[in-house]
Amino acid sequence: MSLRVLVVGCGNMGASHAQAYHTLEGVEICGLVSSGKSKEVLNAKLGGGYTLYNDYEEALKQTKPDAVCISTYPDTHERFAILALEQGCHVFIEKPLADTVEGAERVAAAARKAKKKLVVGYILRHHPSWERFVQLAHELGKPLVMRMNLNQQSHGNMWTVHRNLMESLSPIVDCGVHYIDVMCQMTRSKPVQVSAIGARLTEEIPAGNYNYGQLQIRFEDGSVGWYEAGWGPMMSETAFFVKDVIGPKGCVSIVAKEAGGTGKSDSVESHTKTESLRFHHAALDKNDQFVKPDDWINLKDEPDHQELCNREQRYFLKAIHENIDLTDHVQDAVNSLRIAFACDESVRTGKVVML
């Protein structure tokens, strides 16, 4: 019997998840929901056979789905997820889990109460090259230094998306949760302190928000990491794609020559590309020359953005059918959001925040 899924939010990520459901065996889309025209565009792309809804609550009542996929703006995530869970649905939800830490905790509690699966869209966890990046970090010794950014010179539709996102969240919260999650996987250590800076580079976003931010995290084991994110037509594309981890024994870097090129910074397709990993070994001989040359690791399994979404949805189905314990998965999502909001607090107060 097919799992009936209601798709809520039909923009970039929602369309990709719907495409996954459309092609995966054992899944049936029972409705597409959006407040605008994106559901019509998506329905046409998928062959035009799906029922369309403007109102989420009405769609929930009418379709009675087994699961709900939520890819709407973050300020709706908490309410939409809890409504679905209370109706007995499993939930796949795009990051961030909610637009407050307290909201994320309420969603997690609702999933526990309903005894339903809650999967958060941390897409990098399903990318074999990023998984390898994390694994290799564990070979570098401690402490680690982690350097990451994703600046997006957005324009056209992507600038519209970013402006809408910044009605409720800053870039270092919305995007930062991915990379904070990666840092926590690399260190396997408790984050103890954050500091962050930010700047409002446009009048087109709310007065209290900022479209450029940089955060720094200090971990219990002495590891440190920074992440930088900026959105907008004014952003520089020089070194917008930095992904490094450094330890006493060397460093590992993602080298994405194509995805890191000019004009790629606001391409969703480019954001997950790795292309190759460069593993540098720090060991020196008696003449202080390197003992080993750098290793270049080119993984054959380099999924594109759609295939990553397919893998996320296969994991969601597996979690449901095999009753996988998602306690750690959900807790990691809440914790990375808690760290991101602590960084946001640091930007707004100008103070270091202890965790």
C-alpha positions in Angstrom: 0.0 0.0 0.0 1.4 3.4 -1.0 2.3 6.1 1.5 0.2 9.1 0.8 2.1 12.4 1.1 0.8 15.9 1.1 3.4 18.3 -0.3 3.3 21.8 1.3 5.3 24.5 -0.4 6.1 24.1 -4.1 9.1 26.4 -4.6 12.8 25.3 -5.0 13.0 22.6 -2.3 9.3 21.6 -2.3 9.5 21.0 -6.1 12.5 18.8 -5.7 10.9 16.8 -3.0 7.7 16.4 -5.0 9.8 15.2 -7.9 11.3 12.6 -5.6 7.9 11.4 -4.5 6.6 11.4 -8.1 9.3 8.9 -9.1 9.8 6.8 -6.0 7.9 3.5 -5.7 5.5 3.1 -2.8 4.7 6.8 -2.6 1.6 8.7 -3.8 1.3 12.5 -3.7 -2.2 13.2 -2.5 -2.0 17.0 -3.0 0.1 20.0 -3.7 -0.3 23.1 -1.4 1.0 26.6 -1.9 -0.5 30.1 -1.5 0.8 31.3 -4.9 1.2 30.0 -8.4 4.1 27.6 -7.7 1.8 24.6 -7.3 0.4 25.1 -10.8 3.9 25.3 -12.2 5.0 22.2 -10.3 1.8 20.3 -11.2 2.4 21.0 -14.9 6.0 19.8 -14.6 4.8 16.6 -13.0 2.3 15.9 -15.7 -0.7 17.7 -14.3 -2.4 14.9 -12.4 -2.4 16.2 -8.8 -5.0 18.0 -6.8 -4.1 21.5 -5.8 -4.9 23.4 -2.6 -4.4 27.0 -1.5 -5.1 26.3 2.2 -2.9 23.9 4.2 -5.4 23.1 7.0 -8.1 22.4 4.4 -5.8 20.1 2.5 -4.9 18.2 5.6 -8.6 17.6 6.4 -9.6 16.6 2.9 -6.6 14.4 2.0 -6.0 12.7 5.3 -2.3 12.0 4.3 0.0 9.5 5.9 2.9 12.0 5.8 3.4 15.7 5.1 6.4 17.3 3.4 6.9 20.9 4.6 9.0 23.2 2.4 7.4 26.6 3.2 9.0 29.7 4.8 10.5 29.0 8.2 7.9 31.1 10.1 5.2 28.5 9.2 7.3 25.4 10.1 6.3 25.0 13.7 2.5 25.4 13.2 2.4 23.3 10.1 4.5 20.5 11.6 2.5 20.3 14.8 -0.9 20.3 12.9 0.4 17.4 10.8 1.7 15.4 13.8 -1.5 16.0 15.8 -3.4 14.5 12.8 -1.2 11.4 13.0 1.1 12.2 10.0 4.8 11.5 9.7 6.6 14.8 8.8 9.5 15.6 6.6 10.4 19.3 7.1 13.0 21.5 5.5 15.6 23.1 7.8 15.4 25.0 10.0 13.0 23.0 12.1 11.3 26.2 13.4 12.0 29.9 13.6 12.7 29.8 17.3 14.5 27.2 19.6 11.4 26.9 21.7 9.4 26.2 18.6 11.8 23.5 17.5 11.5 21.9 20.9 7.7 22.0 20.6 7.8 20.3 17.3 10.2 17.6 18.6 7.9 17.1 21.6 4.8 16.8 19.3 6.6 14.1 17.3 7.4 12.1 20.4 3.8 12.4 21.7 2.4 11.3 18.3 5.0 8.5 18.0 5.5 9.6 14.4 8.7 10.1 12.4 10.2 13.6 12.0 13.0 14.0 9.5 14.7 17.4 9.0 16.1 18.3 5.6 19.9 18.3 6.4 20.8 17.5 2.8 24.6 17.3 3.4 24.1 14.3 5.6 23.0 12.4 2.5 26.0 13.4 0.3 28.7 10.8 0.2 31.5 13.4 -0.4 30.4 15.4 2.6 30.2 12.2 4.7 33.8 11.5 3.6 34.8 15.1 4.4 33.5 14.5 8.0 35.2 11.1 8.2 38.6 12.4 7.1 38.3 15.2 9.6 38.5 12.5 12.3 42.0 11.5 11.1 43.5 15.0 11.6 43.9 14.9 15.4 42.6 17.6 17.8 41.9 20.5 18.0 40.3 21.2 14.7 40.0 24.5 12.8 37.0 24.6 10.5 36.6 27.3 7.9 33.4 27.4 5.9 31.2 29.9 4.0 28.5 30.2 1.4 28.0 33.7 0.2 25.3 34.1 -2.5 25.3 36.9 -5.1 21.6 36.5 -5.5 19.4 38.3 -8.0 16.1 37.8 -9.8 14.0 35.1 -8.2 16.7 34.0 -5.7 16.9 37.6 -4.3 13.1 37.5 -3.9 13.4 34.2 -2.0 16.2 35.6 0.2 14.2 38.8 0.9 11.3 36.7 2.0 13.4 34.4 4.2 14.9 37.5 5.9 11.4 38.5 7.0 12.0 36.0 9.8 15.6 34.7 9.8 19.1 35.9 9.0 21.4 34.0 6.6 23.6 32.7 9.4 20.6 31.0 11.0 18.9 29.7 7.8 22.1 28.4 6.1 24.3 28.2 9.2 22.5 25.2 10.7 23.9 23.0 7.9 27.5 23.9 8.6 27.1 24.1 12.4 25.8 20.5 12.1 28.9 19.5 10.0 31.2 21.1 12.6 29.5 19.2 15.4 29.9 16.0 13.5 33.6 16.7 12.9 34.6 17.6 16.4 32.2 15.3 18.3 32.7 17.8 21.1 30.4 20.2 23.0 30.2 23.8 21.7 30.8 26.1 24.6 30.9 29.7 23.2 29.9 31.7 20.1 30.5 35.1 18.8 29.2 36.7 15.6 29.1 39.9 13.6 26.6 41.1 11.0 25.8 44.0 8.7 22.6 45.2 6.9 23.7 46.1 3.4 20.3 46.9 1.9 17.2 48.8 2.8 15.1 46.0 1.2 15.0 43.9 4.4 13.4 44.6 7.8 15.3 47.2 9.9 16.1 44.7 12.6 17.7 42.1 10.3 21.0 41.8 8.4 22.0 40.1 5.2 25.6 39.4 5.9 26.9 37.5 9.0 29.9 35.6 10.2 29.9 33.3 13.3 32.7 31.8 15.4 32.3 28.7 17.6 34.6 27.4 20.3 34.3 23.8 21.3 35.1 22.1 24.6 38.1 20.2 23.0 39.8 23.4 21.9 38.4 23.2 18.3 37.2 26.4 16.7 35.2 27.1 13.6 33.8 30.0 11.5 31.0 30.2 9.0 30.2 33.2 6.8 27.0 33.8 4.9 25.8 36.8 2.9 22.8 37.2 0.5 22.1 39.8 -2.1 23.0 41.4 -5.4 25.9 43.3 -3.7 27.8 40.1 -2.5 31.3 39.3 -3.7 31.9 36.1 -5.5 35.6 36.0 -4.6 36.1 33.0 -2.3 32.4 32.5 -1.7 32.8 28.7 -1.5 35.3 27.8 1.3 35.1 24.4 3.0 38.3 23.5 5.0 39.1 21.5 8.1 42.6 21.7 9.6 44.1 19.6 12.4 47.6 18.9 13.8 48.1 16.1 11.2 47.0 18.1 8.1 43.9 19.4 6.4 41.1 18.4 4.2 39.5 20.8 1.7 36.6 20.6 -0.7 37.8 21.8 -4.1 34.9 22.6 -6.3 36.5 24.4 -9.2 33.3 24.3 -11.3 30.7 24.9 -8.6 32.9 27.6 -7.0 33.2 29.6 -10.2 31.8 32.9 -11.3 28.0 33.1 -11.5 27.5 30.0 -9.4 27.0 31.5 -5.9 23.2 31.7 -6.1 22.8 28.3 -7.8 21.2 25.8 -5.5 22.7 23.0 -7.7 26.2 24.3 -6.9 25.8 24.5 -3.1 26.2 20.8 -2.5 28.8 20.0 -5.1 32.2 18.8 -4.0 33.9 17.6 -7.2 37.0 16.6 -5.3 38.6 16.5 -1.8 42.2 17.5 -1.2 43.8 15.7 1.8 47.0 17.4 2.8 49.4 15.6 5.2 51.4 17.7 7.6 54.2 15.2 8.4 57.8 16.5 7.7 61.1 14.7 7.3 64.4 15.6 8.9 64.8 18.4 6.4 61.3 19.8 7.1 60.1 18.7 3.8 56.7 17.0 3.4 56.8 13.2 3.6 53.7 12.6 1.5 52.2 14.5 -1.4 48.6 15.6 -1.1 45.9 13.0 -1.9 43.2 14.0 -4.4 40.0 12.1 -3.7 37.5 12.1 -6.6 34.4 10.2 -5.5 32.5 8.6 -8.4 29.2 9.0 -6.6 28.6 12.7 -7.0 24.8 13.1 -6.8 23.2 16.2 -8.2 20.7 18.3 -6.2 17.7 16.2 -7.3 19.4 12.9 -6.5 20.2 14.3 -3.0 16.6 15.1 -2.5 15.7 11.6 -3.7 18.1 10.2 -1.1 16.5 12.3 1.6 13.1 11.0 0.7 14.3 7.4 0.5 15.7 7.9 4.1 12.3 9.3 5.2 10.5 6.2 3.8 13.1 3.9 5.4 12.6 5.6 8.8 8.9 5.0 8.5 8.9 1.5 7.2 11.8 0.2 9.4 10.8 2.3 12.5 14.3 3.9 12.8 14.9 5.7 16.0 15.3 9.3 15.1 15.9 10.7 18.6 19.5 11.7 17.8 18.6 13.1 14.4 15.9 15.4 15.9 18.1 16.4 18.8 21.0 17.3 16.5 18.6 19.5 14.5 17.4 21.3 17.7 21.0 21.7 18.9 22.3 23.2 15.7 19.4 25.6 15.6 20.1 26.5 19.3 23.8 27.3 18.4 22.7 29.3 15.3 20.3 31.5 17.3 23.0 32.0 20.0 25.1 33.4 17.1 22.2 35.6 16.0 21.9 36.9 19.6 25.7 37.7 19.5 25.2 39.8 16.3 22.3 41.7 17.9 23.9 42.3 21.3 27.6 42.6 20.3 28.5 40.2 23.0 30.0 36.7 23.3 27.3 34.1 24.1 28.2 31.2 26.4 26.3 28.0 25.6 
